[in-house]
Amino acid sequence: MTTRARRSIVDLTAYKPGASAPIKLASNENPHPPLPSVVEAIAEAAAVINRYPDNGMTELTAALCEKYGVRPEQVAFGCGSVTVLEQIMQAYCTPDDEVVVGWRSFEAYPLVAEVVGAHLAMVPLRDETHDLDAMLAQITDKTRVVIVCNPNNPTGTAVRRAELVRFLDAVPDGVLVVLDEAYGEYITDPDVPDGLEVMRGRDNVCVLRTFSKAYGLAGLRVGYLISDDPAIAAVVRKTMMPFAVSTIAQIAAVASLRAVDELQQRVDEAVAERARVTERLRAGGYPVPDSHANFVWISAREKTDEIAQRLMDNGIMGRPFTGDGIRITIGTPAENDAMLSALGC
Ligand SMILES: *Cc1c(COP(=O)(O)O)cnc(C)c1O
């Protein structure tokens, strides 16, 4: 290499998307193809892609504002919620600053922090769940952002309302708390809070959501942030690349918001399958914490790679984290059956 890229980027471990196999249970995607109404809207949108997208995302913003009872100035978008997170890092962090996360959590967090050069403090999970007291203790004068992934990827576990509220009450006002709710639609436990609810009245909290999981639009890349304080959304809008969300993505997202009932049926199926898969895996002797998302986690520790190989031998791709465990996405009932049978359950 003759050009002189930043050392930290040259040394960065690149994000590895799940490899391929006939049954893909590696990336927490929705196993169903897009709804016919969404495909139709996408086909119509294709006719106008000689034009730049609506940079203000007027229709999509209006649809979300109506859904959540928020104002347009409280919303910001990005090309997937991972990119919104990167926009947050650019808006809030310099190389002198620190970001606190629970760990193990979403693999993209180290990447987005590293890209701005911020130091990442990784606070170990306790019982596979965010240890909010330990995360609070990790906050210093240098901390600008704390990320709470709820439910947590890859363990599926969730913090409860009372502990989250206590945590938010204790976090210093100048520190931004990002509640990453990529799997929020799959929560059924009433004690697991809706981030938008606990965010109200707090000037240092924002919620990240995405169309990639429950809405089944992973291939289109649309994510968004909602904050009570419009100042947070405002700076995150400023760090968005112009026209980052394509016309097709905007139109598909609006069409998906109109098809809430059909999408809810798919979420209900995933939730029912999650319960069935969890029970069967536990009966087969696998340690599986209660999941609040569209995947389950086997705390397999030193048996992780062996389990991943057994799945691969049966044409099934899970997401192993060597030494920790393996995350398996809830697929269609037939895919889940294939997975259970591969693991002898
Ligand atoms: C899948 C996922 C996202 C969503 O990413 P997109 O960029 O919106 O596709 C965000 N956070 C977590 C924790 C995820 O698992």
The ligand as a MOL file (V3000), in Angstrom:
LIG
                    3D

  0  0  0     0  0            999 V3000
M  V30 BEGIN CTAB
M  V30 COUNTS 15 15 0 0 0
M  V30 BEGIN ATOM
M  V30 1 C -30.0540 -5.2700 12.4590 0
M  V30 2 C -29.6990 -4.2330 13.4710 0
M  V30 3 C -29.8070 -2.8760 13.1710 0
M  V30 4 C -30.3880 -2.4260 11.8730 0
M  V30 5 O -29.4970 -2.1410 10.9430 0
M  V30 6 P -29.9570 -1.4450 9.5930 0
M  V30 7 O -28.7570 -0.6530 9.2640 0
M  V30 8 O -31.1400 -0.5730 9.8790 0
M  V30 9 O -30.2680 -2.5310 8.6440 0
M  V30 10 C -29.4970 -1.9510 14.1320 0
M  V30 11 N -29.1230 -2.3320 15.3690 0
M  V30 12 C -29.0510 -3.6230 15.7000 0
M  V30 13 C -28.6940 -3.9900 17.0770 0
M  V30 14 C -29.3230 -4.6060 14.7610 0
M  V30 15 O -29.2180 -5.8860 15.1020 0
M  V30 END ATOM
M  V30 BEGIN BOND
M  V30 1 1 1 2
M  V30 2 1 2 3
M  V30 3 2 2 14
M  V30 4 1 3 4
M  V30 5 2 3 10
M  V30 6 1 4 5
M  V30 7 1 5 6
M  V30 8 2 6 7
M  V30 9 1 6 8
M  V30 10 1 6 9
M  V30 11 1 10 11
M  V30 12 2 11 12
M  V30 13 1 12 13
M  V30 14 1 12 14
M  V30 15 1 14 15
M  V30 END BOND
M  V30 END CTAB
M  END
